[in-house]
Amino acid sequence: MKTHKIQFTSYNQPVLIGRFMLIFSRRRIEVTDFSFKKINEEDGEFTITFNAEQWAAENILKQINKQIDIFEAQLN
């Protein structure tokens, strides 16, 4: 397993945290760090660090991109 980081921009809404973390818990992937940075009054940048295989990380990125409120997501 390797450490991966997903960064994405979305609306600044507390309910979104639960939605994103549900994606990880359904796949039983360990999240090692989670942070949020406010960009402006309406938007924010989420950063989630986790341990997974490369194929699992790419699948999670696809799942996060399918969420309605995501503006941009990238896997680092």
N, CA, C and O atoms as a GROMACS GRO file, in nm:
protein
  304
    1MET      N    1   0.084  -0.118   0.000
    1MET     CA    2   0.000   0.000   0.000
    1MET      C    3   0.088   0.124   0.000
    1MET      O    4   0.200   0.124   0.051
    2LYS      N    5   0.034   0.227  -0.057
    2LYS     CA    6   0.107   0.353  -0.072
    2LYS      C    7   0.018   0.466  -0.018
    2LYS      O    8  -0.104   0.456  -0.018
    3THR      N    9   0.082   0.572   0.027
    3THR     CA   10   0.008   0.689   0.074
    3THR      C   11  -0.030   0.776  -0.045
    3THR      O   12   0.055   0.809  -0.129
    4HIS      N   13  -0.157   0.812  -0.053
    4HIS     CA   14  -0.209   0.897  -0.160
    4HIS      C   15  -0.276   1.018  -0.098
    4HIS      O   16  -0.316   1.017   0.018
    5LYS      N   17  -0.287   1.123  -0.179
    5LYS     CA   18  -0.355   1.245  -0.134
    5LYS      C   19  -0.448   1.291  -0.245
    5LYS      O   20  -0.408   1.304  -0.361
    6ILE      N   21  -0.572   1.316  -0.207
    6ILE     CA   22  -0.670   1.373  -0.300
    6ILE      C   23  -0.702   1.514  -0.254
    6ILE      O   24  -0.734   1.536  -0.137
    7GLN      N   25  -0.692   1.609  -0.346
    7GLN     CA   26  -0.731   1.746  -0.319
    7GLN      C   27  -0.846   1.782  -0.412
    7GLN      O   28  -0.841   1.753  -0.532
    8PHE      N   29  -0.948   1.844  -0.356
    8PHE     CA   30  -1.059   1.885  -0.441
    8PHE      C   31  -1.123   2.012  -0.388
    8PHE      O   32  -1.117   2.042  -0.269
    9THR      N   33  -1.183   2.084  -0.480
    9THR     CA   34  -1.251   2.209  -0.449
    9THR      C   35  -1.400   2.184  -0.457
    9THR      O   36  -1.450   2.120  -0.550
   10SER      N   37  -1.471   2.235  -0.357
   10SER     CA   38  -1.615   2.214  -0.350
   10SER      C   39  -1.677   2.329  -0.272
   10SER      O   40  -1.609   2.423  -0.231
   11TYR      N   41  -1.808   2.320  -0.253
   11TYR     CA   42  -1.877   2.419  -0.171
   11TYR      C   43  -1.833   2.406  -0.025
   11TYR      O   44  -1.797   2.297   0.020
   12ASN      N   45  -1.837   2.514   0.047
   12ASN     CA   46  -1.804   2.515   0.189
   12ASN      C   47  -1.929   2.478   0.268
   12ASN      O   48  -1.998   2.565   0.321
   13GLN      N   49  -1.958   2.347   0.276
   13GLN     CA   50  -2.074   2.299   0.348
   13GLN      C   51  -2.032   2.183   0.438
   13GLN      O   52  -1.975   2.086   0.389
   14PRO      N   53  -2.060   2.190   0.568
   14PRO     CA   54  -2.019   2.083   0.659
   14PRO      C   55  -2.076   1.946   0.624
   14PRO      O   56  -2.011   1.846   0.653
   15VAL      N   57  -2.192   1.939   0.564
   15VAL     CA   58  -2.253   1.810   0.530
   15VAL      C   59  -2.171   1.733   0.427
   15VAL      O   60  -2.182   1.611   0.419
   16LEU      N   61  -2.089   1.802   0.349
   16LEU     CA   62  -2.010   1.735   0.247
   16LEU      C   63  -1.902   1.646   0.307
   16LEU      O   64  -1.865   1.546   0.246
   17ILE      N   65  -1.852   1.679   0.425
   17ILE     CA   66  -1.748   1.598   0.489
   17ILE      C   67  -1.798   1.456   0.508
   17ILE      O   68  -1.726   1.361   0.477
   18GLY      N   69  -1.918   1.440   0.556
   18GLY     CA   70  -1.975   1.307   0.576
   18GLY      C   71  -1.991   1.231   0.446
   18GLY      O   72  -1.967   1.111   0.441
   19ARG      N   73  -2.031   1.300   0.342
   19ARG     CA   74  -2.049   1.235   0.212
   19ARG      C   75  -1.916   1.182   0.158
   19ARG      O   76  -1.910   1.071   0.105
   20PHE      N   77  -1.810   1.263   0.170
   20PHE     CA   78  -1.680   1.221   0.119
   20PHE      C   79  -1.622   1.107   0.203
   20PHE      O   80  -1.564   1.014   0.149
   21MET      N   81  -1.638   1.114   0.334
   21MET     CA   82  -1.583   1.011   0.420
   21MET      C   83  -1.658   0.878   0.403
   21MET      O   84  -1.601   0.771   0.425
   22LEU      N   85  -1.783   0.885   0.365
   22LEU     CA   86  -1.860   0.764   0.338
   22LEU      C   87  -1.799   0.684   0.222
   22LEU      O   88  -1.801   0.561   0.223
   23ILE      N   89  -1.746   0.754   0.124
   23ILE     CA   90  -1.682   0.688   0.010
   23ILE      C   91  -1.565   0.603   0.060
   23ILE      O   92  -1.545   0.491   0.013
   24PHE      N   93  -1.487   0.656   0.154
   24PHE     CA   94  -1.372   0.582   0.207
   24PHE      C   95  -1.415   0.468   0.299
   24PHE      O   96  -1.358   0.359   0.293
   25SER      N   97  -1.515   0.491   0.382
   25SER     CA   98  -1.555   0.388   0.477
   25SER      C   99  -1.620   0.268   0.406
   25SER      O  100  -1.604   0.155   0.452
   26ARG      N  101  -1.691   0.290   0.298
   26ARG     CA  102  -1.752   0.179   0.224
   26ARG      C  103  -1.646   0.088   0.164
   26ARG      O  104  -1.669  -0.032   0.146
   27ARG      N  105  -1.532   0.145   0.132
   27ARG     CA  106  -1.424   0.066   0.074
   27ARG      C  107  -1.322   0.021   0.178
   27ARG      O  108  -1.221  -0.041   0.144
   28ARG      N  109  -1.349   0.051   0.303
   28ARG     CA  110  -1.261   0.015   0.415
   28ARG      C  111  -1.118   0.064   0.394
   28ARG      O  112  -1.022  -0.009   0.414
   29ILE      N  113  -1.107   0.191   0.354
   29ILE     CA  114  -0.977   0.253   0.331
   29ILE      C  115  -0.948   0.348   0.448
   29ILE      O  116  -1.031   0.429   0.486
   30GLU      N  117  -0.828   0.333   0.501
   30GLU     CA  118  -0.788   0.412   0.618
   30GLU      C  119  -0.750   0.554   0.577
   30GLU      O  120  -0.658   0.574   0.498
   31VAL      N  121  -0.820   0.651   0.631
   31VAL     CA  122  -0.788   0.792   0.610
   31VAL      C  123  -0.691   0.833   0.721
   31VAL      O  124  -0.722   0.820   0.839
   32THR      N  125  -0.573   0.883   0.681
   32THR     CA  126  -0.472   0.920   0.781
   32THR      C  127  -0.474   1.068   0.813
   32THR      O  128  -0.429   1.108   0.920
   33ASP      N  129  -0.526   1.151   0.722
   33ASP     CA  130  -0.533   1.295   0.748
   33ASP      C  131  -0.645   1.356   0.665
   33ASP      O  132  -0.670   1.314   0.552
   34PHE      N  133  -0.711   1.454   0.723
   34PHE     CA  134  -0.818   1.525   0.654
   34PHE      C  135  -0.806   1.672   0.690
   34PHE      O  136  -0.795   1.706   0.807
   35SER      N  137  -0.809   1.759   0.590
   35SER     CA  138  -0.802   1.902   0.619
   35SER      C  139  -0.893   1.979   0.524
   35SER      O  140  -0.930   1.931   0.417
   36PHE      N  141  -0.928   2.097   0.567
   36PHE     CA  142  -1.014   2.186   0.491
   36PHE      C  143  -0.957   2.326   0.497
   36PHE      O  144  -0.918   2.374   0.603
   37LYS      N  145  -0.952   2.392   0.381
   37LYS     CA  146  -0.905   2.530   0.374
   37LYS      C  147  -1.011   2.613   0.304
   37LYS      O  148  -1.053   2.581   0.192
   38LYS      N  149  -1.054   2.717   0.369
   38LYS     CA  150  -1.156   2.804   0.313
   38LYS      C  151  -1.094   2.891   0.204
   38LYS      O  152  -0.996   2.961   0.228
   39ILE      N  153  -1.151   2.887   0.085
   39ILE     CA  154  -1.102   2.969  -0.027
   39ILE      C  155  -1.170   3.105  -0.026
   39ILE      O  156  -1.105   3.209  -0.035
   40ASN      N  157  -1.300   3.102  -0.016
   40ASN     CA  158  -1.380   3.225  -0.002
   40ASN      C  159  -1.504   3.190   0.078
   40ASN      O  160  -1.511   3.081   0.136
   41GLU      N  161  -1.599   3.277   0.084
   41GLU     CA  162  -1.718   3.255   0.168
   41GLU      C  163  -1.798   3.132   0.125
   41GLU      O  164  -1.862   3.068   0.209
   42GLU      N  165  -1.796   3.099  -0.003
   42GLU     CA  166  -1.880   2.990  -0.053
   42GLU      C  167  -1.804   2.861  -0.083
   42GLU      O  168  -1.864   2.753  -0.080
   43ASP      N  169  -1.674   2.868  -0.111
   43ASP     CA  170  -1.598   2.752  -0.157
   43ASP      C  171  -1.485   2.716  -0.062
   43ASP      O  172  -1.439   2.800   0.016
   44GLY      N  173  -1.440   2.592  -0.071
   44GLY     CA  174  -1.328   2.547   0.011
   44GLY      C  175  -1.251   2.436  -0.058
   44GLY      O  176  -1.298   2.375  -0.154
   45GLU      N  177  -1.130   2.410  -0.007
   45GLU     CA  178  -1.046   2.304  -0.061
   45GLU      C  179  -1.030   2.195   0.043
   45GLU      O  180  -0.983   2.221   0.154
   46PHE      N  181  -1.068   2.075   0.008
   46PHE     CA  182  -1.055   1.959   0.096
   46PHE      C  183  -0.929   1.884   0.056
   46PHE      O  184  -0.897   1.873  -0.063
   47THR      N  185  -0.857   1.831   0.154
   47THR     CA  186  -0.741   1.746   0.130
   47THR      C  187  -0.756   1.622   0.217
   47THR      O  188  -0.771   1.632   0.338
   48ILE      N  189  -0.752   1.505   0.154
   48ILE     CA  190  -0.765   1.378   0.225
   48ILE      C  191  -0.643   1.292   0.192
   48ILE      O  192  -0.614   1.266   0.076
   49THR      N  193  -0.572   1.249   0.296
   49THR     CA  194  -0.457   1.160   0.280
   49THR      C  195  -0.499   1.022   0.329
   49THR      O  196  -0.561   1.008   0.434
   50PHE      N  197  -0.464   0.920   0.252
   50PHE     CA  198  -0.507   0.784   0.284
   50PHE      C  199  -0.408   0.682   0.230
   50PHE      O  200  -0.326   0.714   0.145
   51ASN      N  201  -0.417   0.560   0.281
   51ASN     CA  202  -0.332   0.449   0.237
   51ASN      C  203  -0.416   0.354   0.153
   51ASN      O  204  -0.520   0.306   0.197
   52ALA      N  205  -0.368   0.325   0.030
   52ALA     CA  206  -0.440   0.234  -0.059
   52ALA      C  207  -0.350   0.194  -0.175
   52ALA      O  208  -0.245   0.254  -0.199
   53GLU      N  209  -0.393   0.094  -0.244
   53GLU     CA  210  -0.326   0.054  -0.369
   53GLU      C  211  -0.358   0.159  -0.475
   53GLU      O  212  -0.455   0.234  -0.463
   54GLN      N  213  -0.277   0.164  -0.580
   54GLN     CA  214  -0.294   0.264  -0.685
   54GLN      C  215  -0.431   0.252  -0.752
   54GLN      O  216  -0.498   0.353  -0.775
   55TRP      N  217  -0.474   0.129  -0.782
   55TRP     CA  218  -0.603   0.111  -0.849
   55TRP      C  219  -0.718   0.157  -0.760
   55TRP      O  220  -0.817   0.212  -0.810
   56ALA      N  221  -0.706   0.135  -0.629
   56ALA     CA  222  -0.811   0.178  -0.536
   56ALA      C  223  -0.816   0.331  -0.527
   56ALA      O  224  -0.923   0.390  -0.521
   57ALA      N  225  -0.699   0.393  -0.527
   57ALA     CA  226  -0.693   0.540  -0.521
   57ALA      C  227  -0.756   0.601  -0.646
   57ALA      O  228  -0.826   0.702  -0.637
   58GLU      N  229  -0.731   0.542  -0.761
   58GLU     CA  230  -0.790   0.592  -0.885
   58GLU      C  231  -0.941   0.574  -0.886
   58GLU      O  232  -1.014   0.660  -0.936
   59ASN      N  233  -0.989   0.463  -0.831
   59ASN     CA  234  -1.134   0.441  -0.822
   59ASN      C  235  -1.200   0.542  -0.728
   59ASN      O  236  -1.310   0.589  -0.755
   60ILE      N  237  -1.133   0.574  -0.619
   60ILE     CA  238  -1.187   0.673  -0.525
   60ILE      C  239  -1.192   0.810  -0.591
   60ILE      O  240  -1.290   0.883  -0.575
   61LEU      N  241  -1.088   0.845  -0.666
   61LEU     CA  242  -1.087   0.973  -0.738
   61LEU      C  243  -1.206   0.980  -0.835
   61LEU      O  244  -1.272   1.083  -0.844
   62LYS      N  245  -1.232   0.872  -0.907
   62LYS     CA  246  -1.348   0.868  -0.998
   62LYS      C  247  -1.478   0.887  -0.922
   62LYS      O  248  -1.566   0.960  -0.968
   63GLN      N  249  -1.490   0.821  -0.807
   63GLN     CA  250  -1.612   0.832  -0.727
   63GLN      C  251  -1.631   0.973  -0.674
   63GLN      O  252  -1.743   1.025  -0.673
   64ILE      N  253  -1.524   1.036  -0.631
   64ILE     CA  254  -1.533   1.174  -0.581
   64ILE      C  255  -1.569   1.268  -0.694
   64ILE      O  256  -1.647   1.361  -0.674
   65ASN      N  257  -1.514   1.247  -0.812
   65ASN     CA  258  -1.547   1.332  -0.927
   65ASN      C  259  -1.693   1.321  -0.968
   65ASN      O  260  -1.748   1.414  -1.027
   66LYS      N  261  -1.757   1.209  -0.937
   66LYS     CA  262  -1.899   1.191  -0.970
   66LYS      C  263  -1.991   1.271  -0.879
   66LYS      O  264  -2.108   1.292  -0.913
   67GLN      N  265  -1.941   1.315  -0.765
   67GLN     CA  266  -2.024   1.391  -0.672
   67GLN      C  267  -2.065   1.524  -0.736
   67GLN      O  268  -1.984   1.587  -0.805
   68ILE      N  269  -2.185   1.564  -0.715
   68ILE     CA  270  -2.242   1.683  -0.780
   68ILE      C  271  -2.168   1.810  -0.743
   68ILE      O  272  -2.151   1.898  -0.828
   69ASP      N  273  -2.125   1.821  -0.619
   69ASP     CA  274  -2.071   1.948  -0.570
   69ASP      C  275  -1.920   1.964  -0.589
   69ASP      O  276  -1.862   2.057  -0.534
   70ILE      N  277  -1.857   1.877  -0.665
   70ILE     CA  278  -1.712   1.885  -0.686
   70ILE      C  279  -1.683   1.972  -0.808
   70ILE      O  280  -1.738   1.951  -0.916
   71PHE      N  281  -1.595   2.071  -0.790
   71PHE     CA  282  -1.554   2.156  -0.902
   71PHE      C  283  -1.432   2.097  -0.971
   71PHE      O  284  -1.424   2.094  -1.094
   72GLU      N  285  -1.335   2.050  -0.890
   72GLU     CA  286  -1.211   1.997  -0.944
   72GLU      C  287  -1.150   1.902  -0.842
   72GLU      O  288  -1.149   1.932  -0.722
   73ALA      N  289  -1.100   1.787  -0.887
   73ALA     CA  290  -1.036   1.691  -0.797
   73ALA      C  291  -0.911   1.636  -0.865
   73ALA      O  292  -0.907   1.616  -0.986
   74GLN      N  293  -0.807   1.614  -0.784
   74GLN     CA  294  -0.684   1.557  -0.838
   74GLN      C  295  -0.619   1.466  -0.736
   74GLN      O  296  -0.630   1.487  -0.615
   75LEU      N  297  -0.551   1.365  -0.786
   75LEU     CA  298  -0.482   1.267  -0.704
   75LEU      C  299  -0.334   1.298  -0.707
   75LEU      O  300  -0.274   1.310  -0.814
   76ASN      N  301  -0.274   1.312  -0.588
   76ASN     CA  302  -0.129   1.340  -0.578
   76ASN      C  303  -0.059   1.223  -0.517
   76ASN      O  304   0.063   1.226  -0.500
   0.00000   0.00000   0.00000
